[in-house]
Amino acid sequence: MDERSLHRLIGTVIAPERLEDDCAVIPCGDLAMVASTDMLHETTDFPAGMTDWQVGWMAVAVTLSDIASMGAAPGQVLLAVGLDRPQRLQGIMEGARDCCIAFGAELVGGDLDAHRELTIVSTGLGTVEPEHLARRRGARPGDVIAVTGPLGEAQAALNGYDRHTKELLEPRPRVKEGQALGRAGVSAMMDISDGLALSLHDLLAVNDCGFSIDTALLPLPAGVPEGEGRALALYGGGDFELLFCIPPAALPVPGVAAHLIGEVIVERAVLADGEPLERRGYLHEWKG
């Protein structure tokens, strides 16, 4: 069983439509507030060799990427740190603060306790005008499918391509791009950190249409053989790009380097080069 399967159980307790997006959406006066929380563990989420500063940076970046996917401006971030060794705290907090500053957020508090394994939970809030709120649901046949940058770079670094180490250890959420795309009228958008193939299937789950991509159009990680790079672009996790659908007439969007990779189709399927694309990517799983 994987985490997506467990969403069905959560949907018996919380309204299922609340689970469709990267963030929860909460009315906030004339604005919409978006809220996201992410849990990261040392053994599964922080690659070996990371500095404590990079750990703090990544913990915030994953949450800001979710906020970006909603077209929202980041506001406040809270960090709960389950700390294995006290001397790590300063580096973690400085990295978290610096990531907030870099992308227009503010680190405002959190929680601290002792853990056997370093575990960090980051919670972020953002705001957006309701008419510019971007959601996963809303794709329409005839829209183009695009991403904001190269795919597979983080996995390439894990595979030994050191030129991509910075992308792996110090990801940069597409905050400004997300806001620009929300204002431009994207029909559907999401964070792509679990991999392109899995993200397309996530879009399929909440839309009444399908998604067809051309793998020759994928922006691949530099310095990686083409075949391997294409596989990494499809299935590798850890990239903090945005995947979006948008009417062709809305392009180009100022400030956004949009890489067109396909189109929204009537048939409810995910296709790559005309063939069904395997539902595979970065998933937490439980055996038994």
Summary of the structure (lengths in Angstrom):
residues: 288
radius of gyration: 18.3
end to end distance: 7.8
largest distance: 55.3
contacts: 1008
relative contact order: 0.17
helix: 36%
strand: 27%
